[in-house]
Amino acid sequence: MSYRAVFFDAGETLVHPHPSFLELFQSILEREGHRVELNTLIGGLSVVSDRFAMMAKTGQIWSNSAERSRVFWLGVYGDLLERVGVRDTDGLADVLYRAFTDLDNYRLFPDVERTLEKLQTAGLRLGLVSNFEQWLDLLLERLGVTAYFETRVISGVEGIEKPDERIFRLALDRTGMQADDSVYVGDNPVFDTQPAEAIGMLGVLLDRRGRYPEHAGIRIATLDELPAAIGLQG
């Protein structure tokens, strides 16, 4: 089948904290006088996904105001600090929050621009659907990729968060696309590929770190694999 549009998640799909979430977290802890091994942080990382899952299950929106975002992320960082045995003293969670909302601490993955260029050159329309604060627009502009996305549906602006299917439908409506003409690419099955597939889009799981080897649908390790995965020739 020939697709006409490709929509992307943002965090950990297109953009990431530099050099990574855990490495930035670790470097901030070390700067603040707390030495924590990377493997210890990896072991505690499930508290982050647990927080996201809890918010989605209870229907709580965290991204549509600065204060809600701050409260949410302070809870995430507090949970992770507790899990790895670091006491949240002297406003450590706040220090982390400031670092992770600093645009200078984000980068594009190296495969992003060449893949977007290839898709756009092939005539595909590109969009973005992301659970992110409204400052994502500023970040995309800073990173030089805003012009690729004719439609950007950001939860912090719209007040709807994935996995709510309405956020995907909103992107389709604004682009004038049908679900079965469209692809959605993201890094999480529950928040990305499953709800997109539920409304008829083709879901592509971008599994950069090999977290979902048993995924039953289309699964790629880098965005360089995306054009072939959706049947784009050449």
MORATA-V342747 format. One record per backbone hydrogen bond with DSSP energy under -1.0 kcal/mol. CO is the residue of the C=O (numbers start at 1). NH is the residue of the N-H. Records with the same first field share a line. If there is no record, write none. Layout:
CO->NH + NH
//
This chain:
4->125
5->183
6->127
7->185
8->129
10->13 + 14 + 15
14->109
15->12
16->107
20->24
21->25
22->26
23->27
24->28
25->29
26->30
27->31
28->32
29->34
30->33
37->41
38->42
39->43
40->44
42->45
44->47
45->48
46->50
47->51
48->52
49->53
50->54
51->55
52->56
53->57
54->58
55->60
65->69
66->70
67->71
68->72
69->73
70->74
71->75
72->76
73->77
74->78
75->79
76->80
77->81
78->82
79->83
80->84
81->86
82->85
87->89
91->95
92->96
93->97
94->98
95->99
96->100
99->102
102->105
103->106
105->18
107->16
109->112
111->115
112->116
113->117
114->118
115->119
116->120
117->121
118->122
119->124
120->123
125->6
126->150
127->8
128->153
130->132 + 155
132->156
133->136
134->137
135->139
136->140
137->141
138->142
139->143
140->145
145->148
146->149
151->128
153->130
154->157 + 158
155->159
161->164
164->167
165->169
166->170
167->171
168->172
169->173
170->174
171->175
172->176 + 177
178->181
179->182
181->4 + 5
182->202
183->7
184->204
185->9
186->206
188->192 + 193
189->194
192->196
193->197
194->198
196->201
197->200
202->184
204->186
205->220
207->210
212->215
218->205
220->207
222->225
223->226
225->229
226->230
227->232
228->231
//
